[in-house]
Amino acid sequence: MYVILVYDMEADRTQKMLRLGRRYLVHVQNSVLEGEITKGDLAELRGKIEDLLIVGESVVIYELSSESYLDRTVYGEDPKTDDQFL
Amino acid sequence: MYVILVYDMEADRTQKMLRLGRRYLVHVQNSVLEGEITKGDLAELRGKIEDLLIVGESVVIYELSSESYLDRTVYGEDPKTDDQFL
């Protein structure tokens, strides 16, 4: 399945979510990760997100059974080149 | 169709994108908007995004023909209550 993950964390904690997310997905923009993921890995990632979040922070996971349902258009610099980000 | 829009702007220009985006979509998280949109409105929004962006900024639009292809899970505070954001 294909997943888009967006996160909104306390400023000093964004790196924690980014490190976690990048073990499963590609970092495509400031607080956005996306990519193919297995059901097992997604379940694992969900659990770790729940453990990580504190009050005031949020994560939204958009899940699609296949990337084929999705059209992705980038304006400006295509952020999918991972090396642009820490 | 259903759209998820994520944006990465210069810090002092995020409000411009937010104001533009909120005329068409719901602001759901720090730099994320989503919602149902007509083809005409989406074409209009695309044009305005292209006019607005400067070098170093990026917008990614994820488009689905229907929200039914999408499962959305929120962890932490559900940001879809719009009044939480400027």
Backbone of each chain as nested JSON, in Angstrom:
{
  "chains": [
    {"id": "A", "residues": [
      {"number": 1, "name": "MET", "atoms": {"N": [0.827, -1.187, 0.0], "CA": [0.0, 0.0, 0.0], "C": [0.874, 1.255, 0.0]}},
      {"number": 2, "name": "TYR", "atoms": {"N": [0.237, 2.371, -0.346], "CA": [0.968, 3.634, -0.441], "C": [0.498, 4.566, 0.669]}},
      {"number": 3, "name": "VAL", "atoms": {"N": [1.456, 5.254, 1.279], "CA": [1.125, 6.1, 2.429], "C": [1.741, 7.488, 2.28]}},
      {"number": 4, "name": "ILE", "atoms": {"N": [0.975, 8.491, 2.723], "CA": [1.494, 9.856, 2.867], "C": [1.368, 10.19, 4.356]}},
      {"number": 5, "name": "LEU", "atoms": {"N": [2.466, 10.597, 4.965], "CA": [2.44, 10.891, 6.402], "C": [2.815, 12.36, 6.608]}},
      {"number": 6, "name": "VAL", "atoms": {"N": [1.984, 13.125, 7.301], "CA": [2.317, 14.517, 7.613], "C": [2.357, 14.656, 9.127]}},
      {"number": 7, "name": "TYR", "atoms": {"N": [3.333, 15.423, 9.603], "CA": [3.454, 15.535, 11.059], "C": [3.629, 16.985, 11.505]}},
      {"number": 8, "name": "ASP", "atoms": {"N": [3.159, 17.256, 12.695], "CA": [3.235, 18.6, 13.274], "C": [3.7, 18.407, 14.715]}},
      {"number": 9, "name": "MET", "atoms": {"N": [4.98, 18.649, 14.945], "CA": [5.61, 18.342, 16.245], "C": [6.124, 19.625, 16.889]}},
      {"number": 10, "name": "GLU", "atoms": {"N": [6.421, 19.548, 18.183], "CA": [7.132, 20.654, 18.833], "C": [8.441, 20.859, 18.045]}},
      {"number": 11, "name": "ALA", "atoms": {"N": [8.867, 22.131, 17.933], "CA": [10.003, 22.452, 17.047], "C": [11.236, 21.601, 17.347]}},
      {"number": 12, "name": "ASP", "atoms": {"N": [11.493, 21.362, 18.656], "CA": [12.74, 20.645, 19.003], "C": [12.574, 19.12, 18.916]}},
      {"number": 13, "name": "ARG", "atoms": {"N": [11.38, 18.672, 18.479], "CA": [11.166, 17.217, 18.42], "C": [10.919, 16.712, 17.002]}},
      {"number": 14, "name": "THR", "atoms": {"N": [11.002, 17.591, 16.011], "CA": [10.709, 17.166, 14.636], "C": [11.712, 16.103, 14.167]}},
      {"number": 15, "name": "GLN", "atoms": {"N": [12.959, 16.228, 14.641], "CA": [13.981, 15.258, 14.201], "C": [13.622, 13.839, 14.642]}},
      {"number": 16, "name": "LYS", "atoms": {"N": [13.012, 13.711, 15.797], "CA": [12.632, 12.363, 16.284], "C": [11.66, 11.707, 15.305]}},
      {"number": 17, "name": "MET", "atoms": {"N": [10.648, 12.509, 14.875], "CA": [9.648, 11.942, 13.956], "C": [10.28, 11.671, 12.597]}},
      {"number": 18, "name": "LEU", "atoms": {"N": [11.157, 12.585, 12.186], "CA": [11.796, 12.414, 10.871], "C": [12.649, 11.14, 10.859]}},
      {"number": 19, "name": "ARG", "atoms": {"N": [13.432, 10.943, 11.918], "CA": [14.284, 9.727, 11.987], "C": [13.419, 8.474, 11.948]}},
      {"number": 20, "name": "LEU", "atoms": {"N": [12.309, 8.51, 12.723], "CA": [11.422, 7.343, 12.738], "C": [10.817, 7.13, 11.351]}},
      {"number": 21, "name": "GLY", "atoms": {"N": [10.255, 8.198, 10.796], "CA": [9.555, 8.073, 9.51], "C": [10.464, 7.598, 8.392]}},
      {"number": 22, "name": "ARG", "atoms": {"N": [11.725, 8.07, 8.399], "CA": [12.63, 7.738, 7.291], "C": [13.085, 6.289, 7.317]}},
      {"number": 23, "name": "ARG", "atoms": {"N": [12.795, 5.587, 8.378], "CA": [13.112, 4.142, 8.376], "C": [12.102, 3.382, 7.523]}},
      {"number": 24, "name": "TYR", "atoms": {"N": [10.971, 4.025, 7.208], "CA": [9.908, 3.328, 6.472], "C": [9.567, 4.023, 5.17]}},
      {"number": 25, "name": "LEU", "atoms": {"N": [9.709, 5.369, 5.123], "CA": [9.195, 6.165, 4.006], "C": [10.251, 7.15, 3.517]}},
      {"number": 26, "name": "VAL", "atoms": {"N": [9.92, 7.87, 2.428], "CA": [10.84, 8.865, 1.862], "C": [10.419, 10.247, 2.345]}},
      {"number": 27, "name": "HIS", "atoms": {"N": [11.391, 11.014, 2.784], "CA": [11.124, 12.372, 3.241], "C": [10.982, 13.271, 2.017]}},
      {"number": 28, "name": "VAL", "atoms": {"N": [9.779, 13.832, 1.778], "CA": [9.571, 14.585, 0.54], "C": [9.413, 16.074, 0.746]}},
      {"number": 29, "name": "GLN", "atoms": {"N": [9.152, 16.474, 1.947], "CA": [9.007, 17.909, 2.176], "C": [9.094, 18.176, 3.666]}},
      {"number": 30, "name": "ASN", "atoms": {"N": [9.173, 19.372, 4.055], "CA": [9.391, 19.785, 5.42], "C": [8.851, 18.815, 6.47]}},
      {"number": 31, "name": "SER", "atoms": {"N": [7.613, 18.538, 6.478], "CA": [7.065, 17.608, 7.486], "C": [6.16, 16.596, 6.79]}},
      {"number": 32, "name": "VAL", "atoms": {"N": [6.667, 16.089, 5.674], "CA": [5.894, 15.139, 4.867], "C": [6.78, 13.977, 4.43]}},
      {"number": 33, "name": "LEU", "atoms": {"N": [6.253, 12.749, 4.642], "CA": [6.944, 11.55, 4.143], "C": [5.937, 10.751, 3.334]}},
      {"number": 34, "name": "GLU", "atoms": {"N": [6.432, 10.003, 2.373], "CA": [5.515, 9.165, 1.597], "C": [6.251, 7.938, 1.093]}},
      {"number": 35, "name": "GLY", "atoms": {"N": [5.459, 6.911, 0.606], "CA": [6.082, 5.752, -0.002], "C": [5.27, 4.489, 0.139]}},
      {"number": 36, "name": "GLU", "atoms": {"N": [5.772, 3.445, -0.543], "CA": [5.162, 2.113, -0.432], "C": [5.534, 1.542, 0.925]}},
      {"number": 37, "name": "ILE", "atoms": {"N": [4.606, 0.801, 1.509], "CA": [4.889, 0.205, 2.823], "C": [4.037, -1.049, 2.98]}},
      {"number": 38, "name": "THR", "atoms": {"N": [4.575, -2.052, 3.656], "CA": [3.79, -3.27, 3.875], "C": [2.829, -3.05, 5.052]}},
      {"number": 39, "name": "LYS", "atoms": {"N": [1.82, -3.894, 5.152], "CA": [0.866, -3.78, 6.269], "C": [1.596, -3.948, 7.594]}},
      {"number": 40, "name": "GLY", "atoms": {"N": [2.516, -4.885, 7.62], "CA": [3.265, -5.147, 8.85], "C": [4.077, -3.941, 9.286]}},
      {"number": 41, "name": "ASP", "atoms": {"N": [4.796, -3.353, 8.326], "CA": [5.616, -2.179, 8.661], "C": [4.734, -1.004, 9.077]}},
      {"number": 42, "name": "LEU", "atoms": {"N": [3.587, -0.866, 8.42], "CA": [2.699, 0.253, 8.752], "C": [2.169, 0.085, 10.184]}},
      {"number": 43, "name": "ALA", "atoms": {"N": [1.831, -1.139, 10.544], "CA": [1.337, -1.385, 11.902], "C": [2.436, -1.051, 12.924]}},
      {"number": 44, "name": "GLU", "atoms": {"N": [3.652, -1.437, 12.584], "CA": [4.798, -1.154, 13.462], "C": [5.005, 0.355, 13.603]}},
      {"number": 45, "name": "LEU", "atoms": {"N": [4.945, 1.041, 12.452], "CA": [5.139, 2.503, 12.443], "C": [4.045, 3.193, 13.262]}},
      {"number": 46, "name": "ARG", "atoms": {"N": [2.818, 2.747, 13.096], "CA": [1.697, 3.334, 13.86], "C": [1.978, 3.25, 15.366]}},
      {"number": 47, "name": "GLY", "atoms": {"N": [2.396, 2.062, 15.8], "CA": [2.649, 1.878, 17.232], "C": [3.723, 2.824, 17.736]}},
      {"number": 48, "name": "LYS", "atoms": {"N": [4.782, 2.974, 16.942], "CA": [5.897, 3.839, 17.357], "C": [5.491, 5.305, 17.375]}},
      {"number": 49, "name": "ILE", "atoms": {"N": [4.597, 5.685, 16.442], "CA": [4.097, 7.065, 16.428], "C": [3.294, 7.336, 17.697]}},
      {"number": 50, "name": "GLU", "atoms": {"N": [2.441, 6.394, 18.052], "CA": [1.619, 6.57, 19.262], "C": [2.507, 6.71, 20.501]}},
      {"number": 51, "name": "ASP", "atoms": {"N": [3.588, 5.953, 20.519], "CA": [4.511, 6.048, 21.665], "C": [5.229, 7.392, 21.696]}},
      {"number": 52, "name": "LEU", "atoms": {"N": [5.467, 7.942, 20.522], "CA": [6.32, 9.135, 20.422], "C": [5.552, 10.437, 20.714]}},
      {"number": 53, "name": "LEU", "atoms": {"N": [4.313, 10.524, 20.267], "CA": [3.588, 11.794, 20.322], "C": [3.327, 12.262, 21.755]}},
      {"number": 54, "name": "ILE", "atoms": {"N": [3.426, 13.593, 21.93], "CA": [3.016, 14.186, 23.208], "C": [1.861, 15.139, 22.931]}},
      {"number": 55, "name": "VAL", "atoms": {"N": [1.231, 15.636, 23.963], "CA": [0.075, 16.527, 23.819], "C": [0.447, 17.725, 22.951]}},
      {"number": 56, "name": "GLY", "atoms": {"N": [-0.458, 18.07, 22.012], "CA": [-0.216, 19.238, 21.169], "C": [0.413, 18.882, 19.832]}},
      {"number": 57, "name": "GLU", "atoms": {"N": [0.86, 17.628, 19.7], "CA": [1.471, 17.205, 18.444], "C": [0.465, 16.344, 17.674]}},
      {"number": 58, "name": "SER", "atoms": {"N": [0.628, 16.291, 16.355], "CA": [-0.291, 15.432, 15.586], "C": [0.394, 14.855, 14.358]}},
      {"number": 59, "name": "VAL", "atoms": {"N": [-0.101, 13.705, 13.968], "CA": [0.346, 13.035, 12.748], "C": [-0.909, 12.613, 12.003]}},
      {"number": 60, "name": "VAL", "atoms": {"N": [-0.913, 12.826, 10.698], "CA": [-2.017, 12.313, 9.885], "C": [-1.399, 11.339, 8.887]}},
      {"number": 61, "name": "ILE", "atoms": {"N": [-1.956, 10.139, 8.824], "CA": [-1.518, 9.149, 7.838], "C": [-2.64, 8.967, 6.819]}},
      {"number": 62, "name": "TYR", "atoms": {"N": [-2.306, 9.235, 5.558], "CA": [-3.234, 8.985, 4.449], "C": [-2.79, 7.675, 3.804]}},
      {"number": 63, "name": "GLU", "atoms": {"N": [-3.701, 6.737, 3.724], "CA": [-3.38, 5.389, 3.246], "C": [-4.171, 5.084, 1.985]}},
      {"number": 64, "name": "LEU", "atoms": {"N": [-3.483, 4.567, 0.978], "CA": [-4.168, 4.162, -0.251], "C": [-3.75, 2.744, -0.564]}},
      {"number": 65, "name": "SER", "atoms": {"N": [-4.675, 1.963, -1.093], "CA": [-4.307, 0.574, -1.365], "C": [-3.24, 0.513, -2.464]}},
      {"number": 66, "name": "SER", "atoms": {"N": [-3.181, 1.542, -3.314], "CA": [-2.138, 1.519, -4.354], "C": [-1.826, 2.943, -4.795]}},
      {"number": 67, "name": "GLU", "atoms": {"N": [-0.561, 3.16, -5.181], "CA": [-0.15, 4.484, -5.651], "C": [-0.881, 4.862, -6.936]}},
      {"number": 68, "name": "SER", "atoms": {"N": [-1.445, 3.84, -7.595], "CA": [-2.082, 4.103, -8.893], "C": [-3.323, 4.99, -8.75]}},
      {"number": 69, "name": "TYR", "atoms": {"N": [-3.861, 5.09, -7.535], "CA": [-5.044, 5.948, -7.329], "C": [-4.649, 7.41, -7.193]}},
      {"number": 70, "name": "LEU", "atoms": {"N": [-3.354, 7.643, -7.181], "CA": [-2.846, 8.959, -6.782], "C": [-2.144, 9.651, -7.939]}},
      {"number": 71, "name": "ASP", "atoms": {"N": [-2.469, 10.923, -8.151], "CA": [-1.696, 11.744, -9.075], "C": [-0.945, 12.748, -8.227]}},
      {"number": 72, "name": "ARG", "atoms": {"N": [0.336, 12.866, -8.456], "CA": [1.189, 13.717, -7.618], "C": [1.805, 14.792, -8.51]}},
      {"number": 73, "name": "THR", "atoms": {"N": [1.509, 16.064, -8.209], "CA": [2.091, 17.153, -8.987], "C": [2.945, 18.003, -8.051]}},
      {"number": 74, "name": "VAL", "atoms": {"N": [4.15, 18.314, -8.498], "CA": [5.049, 19.123, -7.675], "C": [5.218, 20.493, -8.323]}},
      {"number": 75, "name": "TYR", "atoms": {"N": [5.122, 21.545, -7.508], "CA": [5.355, 22.918, -7.978], "C": [6.59, 23.427, -7.273]}},
      {"number": 76, "name": "GLY", "atoms": {"N": [7.446, 24.081, -8.016], "CA": [8.689, 24.535, -7.409], "C": [9.671, 23.381, -7.394]}},
      {"number": 77, "name": "GLU", "atoms": {"N": [10.494, 23.296, -6.379], "CA": [11.57, 22.3, -6.342], "C": [11.004, 20.95, -5.934]}},
      {"number": 78, "name": "ASP", "atoms": {"N": [11.288, 19.882, -6.751], "CA": [10.78, 18.566, -6.392], "C": [11.54, 18.058, -5.171]}},
      {"number": 79, "name": "PRO", "atoms": {"N": [10.828, 18.034, -4.054], "CA": [11.479, 17.707, -2.789], "C": [11.802, 16.221, -2.668]}},
      {"number": 80, "name": "LYS", "atoms": {"N": [11.431, 15.393, -3.689], "CA": [11.558, 13.945, -3.477], "C": [13.021, 13.522, -3.486]}},
      {"number": 81, "name": "THR", "atoms": {"N": [13.927, 14.478, -3.901], "CA": [15.352, 14.102, -3.84], "C": [15.747, 14.213, -2.361]}},
      {"number": 82, "name": "ASP", "atoms": {"N": [15.871, 13.083, -1.716], "CA": [15.977, 12.985, -0.27], "C": [17.139, 13.797, 0.303]}},
      {"number": 83, "name": "ASP", "atoms": {"N": [18.188, 13.95, -0.468], "CA": [19.396, 14.549, 0.13], "C": [19.185, 16.03, 0.471]}},
      {"number": 84, "name": "GLN", "atoms": {"N": [18.094, 16.582, 0.033], "CA": [17.865, 18.009, 0.368], "C": [17.585, 18.187, 1.854]}},
      {"number": 85, "name": "PHE", "atoms": {"N": [17.259, 17.062, 2.526], "CA": [16.774, 17.236, 3.896], "C": [17.732, 16.568, 4.851]}},
      {"number": 86, "name": "LEU", "atoms": {"N": [17.697, 16.995, 6.094], "CA": [18.624, 16.437, 7.109], "C": [18.396, 14.951, 7.225]}}
    ]},
    {"id": "B", "residues": [
      {"number": 1, "name": "MET", "atoms": {"N": [-13.256, 15.593, -7.106], "CA": [-12.054, 14.856, -6.733], "C": [-11.566, 15.33, -5.373]}},
      {"number": 2, "name": "TYR", "atoms": {"N": [-10.688, 14.507, -4.787], "CA": [-10.179, 14.826, -3.446], "C": [-8.703, 15.164, -3.556]}},
      {"number": 3, "name": "VAL", "atoms": {"N": [-8.301, 16.184, -2.819], "CA": [-6.917, 16.68, -2.924], "C": [-6.295, 16.854, -1.546]}},
      {"number": 4, "name": "ILE", "atoms": {"N": [-4.993, 16.504, -1.466], "CA": [-4.175, 16.826, -0.292], "C": [-3.068, 17.739, -0.806]}},
      {"number": 5, "name": "LEU", "atoms": {"N": [-2.908, 18.891, -0.18], "CA": [-1.898, 19.859, -0.632], "C": [-0.915, 20.123, 0.52]}},
      {"number": 6, "name": "VAL", "atoms": {"N": [0.372, 19.912, 0.264], "CA": [1.382, 20.232, 1.282], "C": [2.294, 21.3, 0.715]}},
      {"number": 7, "name": "TYR", "atoms": {"N": [2.687, 22.24, 1.573], "CA": [3.514, 23.339, 1.06], "C": [4.706, 23.616, 1.978]}},
      {"number": 8, "name": "ASP", "atoms": {"N": [5.773, 24.081, 1.362], "CA": [7.012, 24.389, 2.088], "C": [7.466, 25.745, 1.555]}},
      {"number": 9, "name": "MET", "atoms": {"N": [7.199, 26.813, 2.347], "CA": [7.432, 28.183, 1.894], "C": [8.466, 28.863, 2.784]}},
      {"number": 10, "name": "GLU", "atoms": {"N": [8.986, 29.982, 2.312], "CA": [9.819, 30.821, 3.18], "C": [8.955, 31.175, 4.401]}},
      {"number": 11, "name": "ALA", "atoms": {"N": [9.593, 31.253, 5.568], "CA": [8.837, 31.41, 6.827], "C": [7.859, 32.591, 6.777]}},
      {"number": 12, "name": "ASP", "atoms": {"N": [8.302, 33.705, 6.169], "CA": [7.439, 34.901, 6.2], "C": [6.408, 34.906, 5.07]}},
      {"number": 13, "name": "ARG", "atoms": {"N": [6.341, 33.783, 4.296], "CA": [5.377, 33.753, 3.179], "C": [4.331, 32.654, 3.348]}},
      {"number": 14, "name": "THR", "atoms": {"N": [4.397, 31.911, 4.455], "CA": [3.459, 30.787, 4.611], "C": [2.017, 31.29, 4.632]}},
      {"number": 15, "name": "GLN", "atoms": {"N": [1.808, 32.47, 5.202], "CA": [0.432, 32.999, 5.293], "C": [-0.177, 33.203, 3.909]}},
      {"number": 16, "name": "LYS", "atoms": {"N": [0.65, 33.59, 2.95], "CA": [0.132, 33.82, 1.581], "C": [-0.446, 32.51, 1.029]}},
      {"number": 17, "name": "MET", "atoms": {"N": [0.312, 31.421, 1.226], "CA": [-0.149, 30.132, 0.691], "C": [-1.375, 29.645, 1.467]}},
      {"number": 18, "name": "LEU", "atoms": {"N": [-1.33, 29.883, 2.766], "CA": [-2.457, 29.438, 3.592], "C": [-3.74, 30.165, 3.184]}},
      {"number": 19, "name": "ARG", "atoms": {"N": [-3.644, 31.467, 3.003], "CA": [-4.826, 32.258, 2.602], "C": [-5.351, 31.764, 1.257]}},
      {"number": 20, "name": "LEU", "atoms": {"N": [-4.431, 31.514, 0.319], "CA": [-4.849, 31.016, -1.007], "C": [-5.505, 29.639, -0.869]}},
      {"number": 21, "name": "GLY", "atoms": {"N": [-4.81, 28.754, -0.18], "CA": [-5.294, 27.373, -0.057], "C": [-6.655, 27.272, 0.606]}},
      {"number": 22, "name": "ARG", "atoms": {"N": [-6.863, 28.129, 1.624], "CA": [-8.104, 28.032, 2.395], "C": [-9.32, 28.521, 1.622]}},
      {"number": 23, "name": "ARG", "atoms": {"N": [-9.1, 29.129, 0.495], "CA": [-10.258, 29.509, -0.336], "C": [-10.82, 28.283, -1.049]}},
      {"number": 24, "name": "TYR", "atoms": {"N": [-10.044, 27.207, -1.069], "CA": [-10.477, 26.011, -1.815], "C": [-10.559, 24.768, -0.919]}},
      {"number": 25, "name": "LEU", "atoms": {"N": [-9.71, 24.708, 0.109], "CA": [-9.549, 23.477, 0.88], "C": [-9.575, 23.765, 2.379]}},
      {"number": 26, "name": "VAL", "atoms": {"N": [-9.537, 22.682, 3.182], "CA": [-9.55, 22.836, 4.641], "C": [-8.116, 22.731, 5.164]}},
      {"number": 27, "name": "HIS", "atoms": {"N": [-7.779, 23.639, 6.063], "CA": [-6.437, 23.617, 6.642], "C": [-6.407, 22.561, 7.739]}},
      {"number": 28, "name": "VAL", "atoms": {"N": [-5.625, 21.481, 7.577], "CA": [-5.693, 20.382, 8.534], "C": [-4.446, 20.242, 9.386]}},
      {"number": 29, "name": "GLN", "atoms": {"N": [-3.397, 20.878, 8.997], "CA": [-2.192, 20.777, 9.819], "C": [-1.212, 21.854, 9.385]}},
      {"number": 30, "name": "ASN", "atoms": {"N": [-0.191, 22.052, 10.089], "CA": [0.773, 23.12, 9.884], "C": [0.91, 23.571, 8.434]}},
      {"number": 31, "name": "SER", "atoms": {"N": [1.269, 22.736, 7.536], "CA": [1.395, 23.159, 6.129], "C": [0.69, 22.144, 5.235]}},
      {"number": 32, "name": "VAL", "atoms": {"N": [-0.502, 21.769, 5.678], "CA": [-1.275, 20.761, 4.941], "C": [-2.727, 21.213, 4.814]}},
      {"number": 33, "name": "LEU", "atoms": {"N": [-3.249, 21.118, 3.581], "CA": [-4.671, 21.391, 3.34], "C": [-5.239, 20.205, 2.58]}},
      {"number": 34, "name": "GLU", "atoms": {"N": [-6.516, 19.967, 2.774], "CA": [-7.134, 18.871, 2.024], "C": [-8.608, 19.166, 1.801]}},
      {"number": 35, "name": "GLY", "atoms": {"N": [-9.243, 18.371, 0.862], "CA": [-10.674, 18.509, 0.676], "C": [-11.133, 18.178, -0.73]}},
      {"number": 36, "name": "GLU", "atoms": {"N": [-12.468, 18.153, -0.876], "CA": [-13.096, 17.954, -2.187], "C": [-12.918, 19.232, -2.992]}},
      {"number": 37, "name": "ILE", "atoms": {"N": [-12.697, 19.065, -4.298], "CA": [-12.518, 20.254, -5.144], "C": [-12.944, 19.902, -6.562]}},
      {"number": 38, "name": "THR", "atoms": {"N": [-13.507, 20.858, -7.275], "CA": [-13.9, 20.591, -8.669], "C": [-12.668, 20.723, -9.576]}},
      {"number": 39, "name": "LYS", "atoms": {"N": [-12.762, 20.152, -10.77], "CA": [-11.645, 20.251, -11.728], "C": [-11.347, 21.718, -12.041]}},
      {"number": 40, "name": "GLY", "atoms": {"N": [-12.4, 22.498, -12.187], "CA": [-12.232, 23.916, -12.512], "C": [-11.502, 24.66, -11.415]}},
      {"number": 41, "name": "ASP", "atoms": {"N": [-11.938, 24.434, -10.168], "CA": [-11.285, 25.116, -9.045], "C": [-9.84, 24.652, -8.895]}},
      {"number": 42, "name": "LEU", "atoms": {"N": [-9.602, 23.372, -9.142], "CA": [-8.237, 22.854, -8.998], "C": [-7.32, 23.482, -10.051]}},
      {"number": 43, "name": "ALA", "atoms": {"N": [-7.841, 23.635, -11.261], "CA": [-7.04, 24.267, -12.322], "C": [-6.727, 25.717, -11.933]}},
      {"number": 44, "name": "GLU", "atoms": {"N": [-7.714, 26.383, -11.379], "CA": [-7.541, 27.782, -10.936], "C": [-6.481, 27.856, -9.827]}},
      {"number": 45, "name": "LEU", "atoms": {"N": [-6.616, 26.94, -8.858], "CA": [-5.674, 26.909, -7.736], "C": [-4.248, 26.626, -8.227]}},
      {"number": 46, "name": "ARG", "atoms": {"N": [-4.11, 25.711, -9.14], "CA": [-2.781, 25.387, -9.699], "C": [-2.129, 26.638, -10.293]}},
      {"number": 47, "name": "GLY", "atoms": {"N": [-2.914, 27.364, -11.067], "CA": [-2.381, 28.57, -11.711], "C": [-1.906, 29.572, -10.68]}},
      {"number": 48, "name": "LYS", "atoms": {"N": [-2.687, 29.741, -9.619], "CA": [-2.335, 30.735, -8.593], "C": [-1.115, 30.298, -7.791]}},
      {"number": 49, "name": "ILE", "atoms": {"N": [-0.97, 28.98, -7.601], "CA": [0.224, 28.466, -6.901], "C": [1.462, 28.756, -7.742]}},
      {"number": 50, "name": "GLU", "atoms": {"N": [1.374, 28.5, -9.029], "CA": [2.527, 28.748, -9.918], "C": [2.926, 30.221, -9.888]}},
      {"number": 51, "name": "ASP", "atoms": {"N": [1.92, 31.097, -9.825], "CA": [2.218, 32.538, -9.754], "C": [2.864, 32.916, -8.428]}},
      {"number": 52, "name": "LEU", "atoms": {"N": [2.496, 32.215, -7.391], "CA": [2.913, 32.605, -6.033], "C": [4.329, 32.121, -5.679]}},
      {"number": 53, "name": "LEU", "atoms": {"N": [4.682, 30.941, -6.117], "CA": [5.936, 30.325, -5.645], "C": [7.174, 31.091, -6.107]}},
      {"number": 54, "name": "ILE", "atoms": {"N": [8.158, 31.156, -5.228], "CA": [9.468, 31.684, -5.605], "C": [10.494, 30.564, -5.443]}},
      {"number": 55, "name": "VAL", "atoms": {"N": [11.711, 30.8, -5.913], "CA": [12.763, 29.78, -5.868], "C": [12.965, 29.306, -4.424]}},
      {"number": 56, "name": "GLY", "atoms": {"N": [13.078, 27.988, -4.278], "CA": [13.333, 27.442, -2.949], "C": [12.076, 26.976, -2.241]}},
      {"number": 57, "name": "GLU", "atoms": {"N": [10.925, 27.349, -2.807], "CA": [9.659, 26.932, -2.198], "C": [9.073, 25.777, -3.001]}},
      {"number": 58, "name": "SER", "atoms": {"N": [8.23, 24.978, -2.365], "CA": [7.604, 23.876, -3.121], "C": [6.211, 23.567, -2.587]}},
      {"number": 59, "name": "VAL", "atoms": {"N": [5.405, 23.061, -3.501], "CA": [4.055, 22.595, -3.16], "C": [3.898, 21.231, -3.819]}},
      {"number": 60, "name": "VAL", "atoms": {"N": [3.327, 20.294, -3.083], "CA": [2.996, 19.004, -3.676], "C": [1.48, 18.84, -3.572]}},
      {"number": 61, "name": "ILE", "atoms": {"N": [0.845, 18.535, -4.695], "CA": [-0.598, 18.268, -4.694], "C": [-0.8, 16.777, -4.979]}},
      {"number": 62, "name": "TYR", "atoms": {"N": [-1.456, 16.107, -4.049], "CA": [-1.842, 14.707, -4.242], "C": [-3.311, 14.71, -4.624]}},
      {"number": 63, "name": "GLU", "atoms": {"N": [-3.619, 14.112, -5.741], "CA": [-4.98, 14.136, -6.286], "C": [-5.531, 12.724, -6.361]}},
      {"number": 64, "name": "LEU", "atoms": {"N": [-6.766, 12.577, -5.894], "CA": [-7.442, 11.279, -6.016], "C": [-8.799, 11.519, -6.637]}},
      {"number": 65, "name": "SER", "atoms": {"N": [-9.235, 10.564, -7.436], "CA": [-10.534, 10.793, -8.08], "C": [-11.653, 10.781, -7.042]}},
      {"number": 66, "name": "SER", "atoms": {"N": [-11.419, 10.115, -5.921], "CA": [-12.462, 10.128, -4.891], "C": [-11.842, 9.883, -3.512]}},
      {"number": 67, "name": "GLU", "atoms": {"N": [-12.469, 10.478, -2.489], "CA": [-11.968, 10.297, -1.12], "C": [-12.105, 8.84, -0.687]}},
      {"number": 68, "name": "SER", "atoms": {"N": [-12.929, 8.098, -1.407], "CA": [-13.191, 6.703, -0.999], "C": [-11.929, 5.841, -1.123]}},
      {"number": 69, "name": "TYR", "atoms": {"N": [-10.948, 6.3, -1.925], "CA": [-9.703, 5.52, -2.059], "C": [-8.78, 5.738, -0.871]}},
      {"number": 70, "name": "LEU", "atoms": {"N": [-9.172, 6.622, -0.003], "CA": [-8.259, 7.116, 1.027], "C": [-8.717, 6.72, 2.428]}},
      {"number": 71, "name": "ASP", "atoms": {"N": [-7.786, 6.208, 3.208], "CA": [-8.059, 6.027, 4.637], "C": [-7.206, 7.041, 5.368]}},
      {"number": 72, "name": "ARG", "atoms": {"N": [-7.825, 7.788, 6.273], "CA": [-7.125, 8.871, 6.958], "C": [-7.125, 8.563, 8.456]}},
      {"number": 73, "name": "THR", "atoms": {"N": [-5.947, 8.428, 9.031], "CA": [-5.858, 8.173, 10.469], "C": [-5.117, 9.339, 11.118]}},
      {"number": 74, "name": "VAL", "atoms": {"N": [-5.67, 9.833, 12.208], "CA": [-5.045, 10.957, 12.904], "C": [-4.52, 10.476, 14.247]}},
      {"number": 75, "name": "TYR", "atoms": {"N": [-3.273, 10.86, 14.562], "CA": [-2.673, 10.55, 15.862], "C": [-2.472, 11.866, 16.579]}},
      {"number": 76, "name": "GLY", "atoms": {"N": [-2.799, 11.876, 17.852], "CA": [-2.694, 13.131, 18.589], "C": [-3.926, 13.952, 18.312]}},
      {"number": 77, "name": "GLU", "atoms": {"N": [-3.788, 15.266, 18.248], "CA": [-4.951, 16.149, 18.138], "C": [-5.413, 16.181, 16.696]}},
      {"number": 78, "name": "ASP", "atoms": {"N": [-6.73, 15.955, 16.469], "CA": [-7.246, 15.986, 15.108], "C": [-7.267, 17.423, 14.626]}},
      {"number": 79, "name": "PRO", "atoms": {"N": [-6.364, 17.732, 13.703], "CA": [-6.197, 19.119, 13.266], "C": [-7.307, 19.571, 12.347]}},
      {"number": 80, "name": "LYS", "atoms": {"N": [-8.294, 18.678, 12.036], "CA": [-9.267, 19.085, 11.007], "C": [-10.216, 20.151, 11.544]}},
      {"number": 81, "name": "THR", "atoms": {"N": [-10.169, 20.404, 12.884], "CA": [-11.012, 21.508, 13.371], "C": [-10.287, 22.797, 12.992]}},
      {"number": 82, "name": "ASP", "atoms": {"N": [-10.788, 23.457, 11.989], "CA": [-10.106, 24.552, 11.323], "C": [-9.723, 25.696, 12.258]}},
      {"number": 83, "name": "ASP", "atoms": {"N": [-10.522, 25.897, 13.293], "CA": [-10.295, 27.117, 14.081], "C": [-8.973, 27.059, 14.861]}},
      {"number": 84, "name": "GLN", "atoms": {"N": [-8.341, 25.908, 14.849], "CA": [-7.055, 25.807, 15.579], "C": [-5.966, 26.606, 14.888]}},
      {"number": 85, "name": "PHE", "atoms": {"N": [-6.204, 27.003, 13.617], "CA": [-5.099, 27.582, 12.85], "C": [-5.447, 29.002, 12.45]}},
      {"number": 86, "name": "LEU", "atoms": {"N": [-4.471, 29.789, 12.219], "CA": [-4.674, 31.21, 11.852], "C": [-5.509, 31.286, 10.599]}}
    ]}
  ]
}
